[in-house]
Amino acid sequence: MKKSKFFLIVLLGIGLFYNQTFSQEKGYVLELKVPVVVLKSFQAKFPTAKNVVWSMEKELEYEAEFYMNRQKMSANFMVNGEWKETEWSLSEKKLPLEIKKTLKNQFHKYNLEKAEVSDTPEKGKVYEVTLEKDESMIEVVLKGNGKVIKEENIGRENDEKEGKEEKEEDSGGSLIL
C-alpha cells in the first residue's frame, strides 16, 4: 500500500513538472500566473467564455484564446488589465452586405482567403480580410459600412509562415484551464 501511494505521488509530481515545462516552452501561461487584474478584466468582458487558454502575446501583454457562443475568439490584455483587442474569424456568408459589395466592386479579381473581425478600443469593430490573386496576397481592413481603411500587400511569405505556425499549434498540446 505504501509503495502504491509513493508511486502515485511520484507520478503526479512528474506530471506536474512536465506540464509546467511544456507550457512555458510553448508560451502558455498557467492561469495562476496571470495577474488577478487581468483575470478580472477578462471575466468582466467575457463572462460566458469557455475553455480559456492563456499565453504571452508580448512581454507585457497576455492573450486569452477561448470559446464564447460557439465561436473561437482571442482577446488581449495588458498587465494592468487594460483590454487591447478581441478577434474572431468569420465565414464569407457572415460578412456584412456592405463589405461584400466593396469586395465585389473593388477587389473582384481576388479570392477571399480569410476573414476576421478585430474589435479594439481605438478603432471599434473592423473587418480584416485576406485576399488572394495568382501569387499575391493582400490584407484589406474595412469598417462595417464597407469603407476601406487600409490595404496592404502581404505576399505569399506571410501565408506560408502562418500555415507553419498553425500546424505547430495544432500538433502541440494546449493548456486549457
C-alpha positions in Angstrom: 0.0 0.0 0.0 2.8 2.4 0.9 4.6 1.6 -2.4 1.5 2.4 -4.4 0.9 5.8 -2.6 4.6 6.7 -3.1 4.4 5.7 -6.8 1.3 7.8 -7.2 2.9 10.8 -5.6 6.0 10.5 -7.8 3.9 10.1 -10.9 1.8 13.1 -10.0 5.0 15.2 -9.4 6.4 14.1 -12.8 3.2 15.0 -14.5 3.0 18.5 -12.9 6.7 19.1 -13.7 6.2 18.1 -17.4 3.0 20.2 -17.7 4.8 23.3 -16.2 7.9 22.8 -18.5 5.8 22.2 -21.6 3.5 25.1 -21.0 6.5 27.5 -20.5 8.2 26.3 -23.7 5.1 26.9 -25.8 4.5 30.3 -24.3 1.4 29.2 -22.5 0.8 30.7 -19.1 -0.8 28.9 -16.2 -3.9 30.8 -15.1 -2.3 31.1 -11.6 0.5 33.3 -13.1 -1.9 35.6 -15.0 -2.3 38.8 -12.9 -5.5 39.0 -10.9 -6.4 42.3 -12.5 -6.1 40.7 -16.0 -8.3 37.8 -15.0 -10.9 40.1 -13.5 -10.9 42.3 -16.6 -11.3 39.3 -18.8 -14.1 37.8 -16.7 -16.0 41.1 -16.7 -15.7 41.5 -20.5 -16.3 37.8 -21.4 -18.4 36.3 -18.5 -19.6 33.3 -20.6 -16.2 32.4 -22.0 -15.3 28.6 -22.0 -12.1 26.6 -22.4 -9.8 29.6 -21.8 -6.1 29.2 -22.7 -3.7 31.9 -21.7 -0.4 32.8 -23.4 2.0 35.7 -23.5 1.5 37.8 -26.7 4.3 40.2 -25.9 6.3 41.0 -22.8 3.6 42.9 -21.0 0.6 41.6 -22.9 -1.5 38.5 -22.2 -3.7 36.7 -24.8 -6.7 34.5 -23.9 -8.0 32.1 -26.5 -11.5 30.9 -25.7 -14.9 29.9 -27.0 -18.0 32.1 -26.5 -21.3 31.4 -28.1 -19.8 28.6 -30.1 -17.2 30.9 -31.6 -13.5 30.6 -31.2 -12.1 34.0 -30.1 -8.9 35.6 -28.7 -8.6 38.7 -26.6 -5.5 40.6 -25.5 -5.0 42.4 -22.2 -2.1 44.4 -20.8 -0.6 43.5 -17.4 -2.6 46.3 -15.8 -5.9 44.7 -17.0 -6.5 47.1 -19.9 -8.3 45.4 -22.8 -6.5 45.9 -26.1 -8.2 43.7 -28.8 -10.7 40.9 -29.4 -10.5 38.9 -32.7 -12.6 36.1 -34.2 -12.9 34.5 -37.7 -15.9 34.9 -40.0 -17.1 32.9 -42.9 -17.8 34.8 -46.1 -21.5 34.4 -45.6 -21.4 36.2 -42.3 -19.6 39.3 -43.7 -21.8 42.4 -43.7 -23.5 43.2 -47.0 -21.7 46.5 -47.4 -18.3 44.7 -47.1 -19.4 42.1 -49.6 -20.3 44.9 -52.0 -16.9 46.6 -51.6 -15.0 43.3 -52.1 -17.1 42.6 -55.3 -16.7 46.1 -56.7 -13.0 46.9 -55.8 -11.4 43.5 -55.4 -13.4 41.3 -57.8 -10.2 39.7 -59.2 -9.3 38.4 -55.8 -10.5 35.3 -53.9 -11.3 35.6 -50.2 -8.8 33.6 -48.2 -9.7 34.5 -44.7 -11.9 37.0 -42.8 -11.7 38.2 -39.2 -13.3 40.7 -37.0 -11.0 42.9 -34.9 -12.5 44.9 -32.1 -10.3 47.5 -30.3 -11.0 50.5 -28.0 -9.3 52.8 -30.6 -10.9 51.6 -33.9 -14.0 49.8 -32.7 -15.0 46.9 -34.8 -13.2 46.4 -38.2 -13.1 43.6 -40.6 -9.7 42.2 -41.8 -9.9 40.2 -45.0 -7.0 38.4 -46.7 -7.5 38.2 -50.4 -5.5 36.1 -52.9 -4.9 36.5 -56.7 -2.4 34.4 -58.5 0.8 34.6 -56.4 -0.1 37.7 -54.5 -2.0 38.3 -51.3 -3.3 41.5 -49.8 -4.9 42.3 -46.5 -7.8 44.8 -46.5 -9.2 46.4 -43.4 -12.7 47.7 -43.7 -15.3 49.4 -41.5 -18.7 47.8 -41.2 -20.1 50.2 -43.8 -17.7 48.8 -46.4 -15.2 51.7 -46.3 -11.6 50.6 -46.9 -9.3 52.0 -44.2 -6.2 50.0 -45.0 -4.8 47.9 -47.8 -1.5 46.1 -47.6 0.3 43.7 -49.9 1.4 40.8 -47.7 2.8 38.5 -50.3 2.9 34.7 -50.0 5.6 34.5 -47.3 3.2 35.5 -44.5 0.7 32.9 -45.6 3.3 30.1 -45.6 4.6 31.3 -42.2 1.1 31.4 -40.7 0.5 27.9 -42.1 3.6 26.6 -40.3 2.6 28.3 -37.1 -0.9 26.9 -37.3 0.5 23.4 -37.9 2.8 23.8 -34.9 -0.1 24.9 -32.7 -2.2 22.0 -33.9 0.5 19.5 -33.2 1.4 20.8 -29.8 -0.9 20.3 -26.9 -2.9 23.1 -25.4 -3.1 24.1 -21.8 -6.8 24.5 -21.1 -7.8 25.9 -17.7 
